[in-house]
Amino acid sequence: MSRRPGLADVAREAGVSLGTASNVLNAPERVRPATREKVHAAIRKLGYGPKSLVFPADTGGEAMGPVEDESRPFLMTLGYVSIDLVARIDTMPHRSDRITSERIARHLGGPAANVAVAAAGLGEPYPLDVELATAIGRDPESLWALERLASAGVRARAIRDPFRDRLSRCMVLLESDGSRTKINEPLTLGELDLLPQLPSYPVRRPSWLHADGYHAEQLFAAAERLKSLGWKISAHDTGLPERFLGPDGLETLVSTLDVTFLSRRTAAKMLGGGLAAEHLTTAMAERLSGMDGRGDVVLTLGPDGAALFPATAEAPVRIAAPMLAIVDATGAGDCLVGTFLAQRLHDTPPEAAARVAVQAASLSTTAEGAQGRTVRFSELDAAATGARVPVKDAVR
């Protein structure tokens, strides 16, 4: 077939009507499972939808191998992808109020997706082969999300169909000062769906597996095996279960992962203290000082920048953020994570990687949406020039 296959071709291949094929994508609950599988099989056979998608090969969830570019380091992010509906408002309304939004825009979101897009977007001299392992459907919003991921240089691996047979949605109320309130539907990938998909062969190139907090715990059982195969593993705290938000949880994370990314709110819960940047940095350094064999820790501090706690050094490194006009801080922490990992996969030292990552995260806040601005490495030095607190002037 020389042209790109359409839905009519899928219907013909599956032996169903065009309306039934459409229902499989838009209202799958109306279609019998056996018929849905016929349509899904036709989609796989014809390559309907973005070529960057790796669909499950059958209902058992065994996935096809990725189309690898072994000339580049490999990053797999595991977890959440969602549709973000961003409503711009002046201020948060009171209960029972009715207000009009300047606009309600659709964006691609979800912690794991944000990390993948940021890592893939950094560009030269840090090219990567990036894959997002997630639950994603075949509904119009899922196909739109896949197109967006593909255009950002991210390949999607569909571990299984999502809850409700569609992507999870997140409502973001964005105020004029950049403050935001988020309401999201749940989306998790259960252990039985995830573990069979993890790699079982020695790596042939630098490879890293990163999970969002919703799925970080599932890495722990496989951590030793993955490391023995040459993988680096990391996670960030968005969605961490409550049982990890204490001193014992912190120790489990940093002793298992090569890099742990924590926000100031999560760190405050773990340490039982306030949110002040200097207090958190000091308290975290004291808590980590007695832990042998731990990985690196990156503490994100929003407009106050970040603090890096290298595994090989006792003293933390404080990194100031450029002072820029914030439009939307949604996903800034995810951008920091992705930018950091892209550099580490190319053997950039942790401190240098963290400094660039803080700058990239700050720039990402100057556009609406978690992925509203893809930050390229080539633009970072020029962007820092006009900042009142350049990254290069941050104190140790």
N, C-alpha and C positions, 0 to 999 in steps of 0.2 A: 504494500500500500504506500504509494508515493506521498500522498497528502497525510496530514495529521489526522488520526482517527477521531471521529465524533461520537456522540452518544447514540446516534442511529446505528453506527457500525457496531457498537457494543451490544445494543439490543438485538441486532441481526445475528451476531455471533452467539449470543446466549439463548436465542430462540424465544425471546419474549417481546412484548410490545414496547414501543418507545415510552409509553406512559409508565409501564412497570419499571423499566430501567431508570427513569427519572425518579420514581418513588424510592428505589433502592438508595439513591444519592440524597434525596431530600426528605423522605419520610420512611426510613427503613422499617419502622415498627409495623407498617401496613403490609409488608411483604413477607411471605413465608421464608424461613431460614434456608431451605433448599434452593429456592429461587434466588435469594440474595447471593448465595455462593456461586450460582451459575453466572450471575452478572459480574461478581468480583473476579471470577476466573477469566471471563471475557476481557475485563479491564486489564488484568495482568498480561494476557496473551497479546492484546492489541497495543499495549503501552499507552492506554488512555490516561491523560493527566500529565503532570510534569515528569520528565525523564529522570529527574533527580530523586524520585521517590523509590524506596525499596519496600515493596509490599510484602506481607507474609506470604510464603509460598503455598500454604494451605491453612486450613482452619486450626491445625495443631500449633501454629505459631512459629514453625521453623523458617527462619528468614534466609533469603539468598545472601551470598557474600557481597560486600560492598565493591563498587568499582573503584579500585585504589589507584592513587597516583603516588607511587613509592618514592618519587623524587622529593616529596614534601613530608615533613613530620605530620603525624595523624593525631587529631583531637576528636574524641567522641564525648559529647555531652548527653547526659541522661536525665530525662524528666519532662518538665512542664512546658507545654506550648498552649497559648490561648489567644482568643480574639479580645483585644482591649477596645472598649467603647469609651472614648474620652470626651467628656462634656466640659466645655470651658464656661465657667461662671465667675461672677465677681467675688462673692463670698458664700460660704456654706449657708443654706437656708435653715430656718427654724422648723420645728415639727409642724406639719400640716400646711406649710407654705407651698406655693406653686411659683416656680421661677422659669425664666426662659434662658436657655443656653445660647451663647453666641453661635455655637455649632456643636454637633456631635459627630466625631470622626472615628473611623475604624482604623485600628493599628494592630500589628502583630506583636504579641507579648508572650509572657511566661519566662521564668528565670532561666531555664536551660536553653530555650531558644535565643534569649537575649545574649547569653554568654557566647553561644555558637556564632551568632551574627557579628558580635564585636570582635571575636578572635579572627574570623574569616576576613573581616573588613579592614584590619590593620594594614595589610598589604606588605609590599617590599620594605625592608629586607626580611620580612617574617612571613613568607607564604606558607599556608597550611592546607591540608586535606581535612575538611571538617564534616563531621556527621552528627546529626541529632537523632538519638534513639528515644522514641516517644510513642504515645497512643494518638493516632490521628485517623480521621475517617475519610469518607469519599463524598461527603456532602459539599455543596458549593463553597462554604466558608473554609473547609479543610483544603480544597483544591486551591482556593485563593491564597491560603497560608503557605502551601507548598510552592506556589509560584513565587511568592515573596522570598521564601527561604532560598530557592534556587537562584533567584536574581542576586541574592547576597552571598552566593558561593557556598551554601550549606546544603548538603545532601540529607534527606530525611529517611530514617529507618522506622517503618511502622511496625512496632512490636505487636500491637493488637488494635482493635477498634476502640474508640474512646467511650467513656461512660455516656449514656444517652445517644450513642452513635453519632455524636457531633463534637466539635471542639468545645472545651470549656470557655466561658466568657467571663471577662472581668470589666466591671464598671469603674471608671476613674473620674472622679469629680475634681477638676483642676481649677484652682482659684487663681485670681489675677497675680498674686504674689508668688506663684509657683507651688504653694501648698497643695497637697492632694490627699484625697480619701479614696481608698480602693475597696471594692466589694467583689469577691471572686467566687465562682463555683468550684467545687472540689474536682480534682483530677489526680488519681494516683495509679500506679502501674503494678500493683501487687507483686510480691516476691516470686510467685510461680510464673508470672509472665516475664519477669526480668532476668532471673539467673540463667535460664537456658540460652539467652542471647549473648552472654558475656563471652569474650574471646577465650579460646582454649589452646592457642598455639603461641610459640615464642614470637616476639615482635621482630620485624625485619627493618624497622626504622624507628626513630623516636616516637613514642606513642603515649598518650595521656587519656585517662578516663575521668571525667568530672561529672558529679551528680549534684542536683539541687538538694536542698534539705529534706524535701518530701521523700526522697529515695536514697539519701546518704546511708542510712542504716543497712541497706541491702548490700552495700559494698563491703561491710565489715567481714562477713563470713568468707568472702572471696578475696579479701585483701592480700593475704599471704600468697595465694596462688597467682594472682595477677602480678604481684611484685616479682615473683620467681620467674615469670615469663618476660620480664623487662618493662612492665607498665609502670607509669607514675599514676597515682590516684589522688583526687582532691574533692572537696565539697564546699559549698557555702551554706549559710544558715537559713535561708528562706525556706520555711516549711519544716524546720527541725522539730521532731516530737518533743513534747514538754519534758519528758524524762531526761533529755540531754541538756536542759537549760540550768545546769548546776555545776559545781566543781568536778564531780565525778564524770559528768558528760563531757566537760571540756577535756579532761585527761584522756577519755576514750577517743575523742576525735583526734587530738594532736599526736597521740601515740600510734594511731592507725594510719592516718593520712599523710601524704607527703606535703600537702599544703592545706591548711584550714582557713577559710575566709569567714570572718565574723563582723556583724554590724555592731554599732555602739550599743543599741538596745539589747541585743542578745548577750553581748559581753557584760553589760550591767546586770542582767539577770543571773548570769553564771557566777559573777563575782560578788553579787549582793551589794552593789554600791550605786553611786550616782552616774549621770551621763557626761559629766565634764571630761573633755578630751585628756587633759593632763592627769586627772585622777585615774581614768580608765587605763591609760598607758602605763602608769606606775604600778597599779594594782595587777594588771595582766603580766607585767614583767616579773613581779614578785611571785605570782602564782606559777608561772612557767619555769622559774629558775630551778626548781627542784625536780623537774621532769627530765630524765635521761632518755635519749633515743627518740625524741619527739621530732616532728616535722616543722616546717616553717609555719608561722601564723601571720595573717594579714588582718588587721583591725581597721575597718572602714569607718571614717568619722564625719561623713557628709561634707559640709562646707569647711570643716577643720582639716580635711585631707585624710591621712591614713597613718597608721603605725605598723611597721614591719618588725616582727620578732624572729630573726633568723635562727635556724636550728644550730648554727655553728657559732653564734655569738650571744653573750649575755645581755648586752645593752640593746634596747630597741632603737629603731630608726624612725624618727618623726618626719613626716613629709607634708608640707603645707600645700594647699590647693590654690590654683589661680582664682582670683576674685572676678567672677564673670556674672553677667545678668542672667539669673536663672529663669527659664521659661517653664520647664517641667523636669523635675528630678527623678521621675519614674525610670527605673532601670539603670541609674547611674552606677550603683554597686555592681550590677551584672556586667556593665561595660568595663569596670575596673578589673573584674575577674577575668573576662575574656582577653583583655589586652595583656594582663600579666601572664596568662598561660601561653599565649602566642609567642611571647618573648622567651619564656622559660624553655619551650620546646626547641628553641634555637640556641640554648645554652647561655642566654643573657643572665648575668648574676642577679640574684633576687632583689638587691637594693636598686639597681639600675632599672629593672623591670617594674618595680613598684613606683618609682618616680614617674616613668612614662605613663603607667596605668592611672595614676592620680590625675595627671593632666588630661588624659583622654576622657576619664569619667566626668571631669568638670566641663569639658567641651560638649559632651553628650547632653548636658542639661540645658543647652541653648536652643533646643528644638523640641517641639511637642511630640510625645510618644516615646516609649522605651527604646524604640529603634528609629526614632525620627531623624537622627544624625549619625551616620556611619563615620567614625573617626579614622582617618588615615595617618599612618606614622609620618608621612611626608609633610603634613600640615602642622605638626605639633610644635616645632620650634618657632614657627612664625606666629602661632597663636599665643605662645608664652610671652612673646615680645611685648605685647600690650597689656599684660596682666600686672596688677599692682603688687602681687606677691608671686613672682616667678618661681617655678618649681626648683630651678637651680639654686635659689637663695634659701631653700628650706634648711632649717638647722637640724643637726643630729641630736 
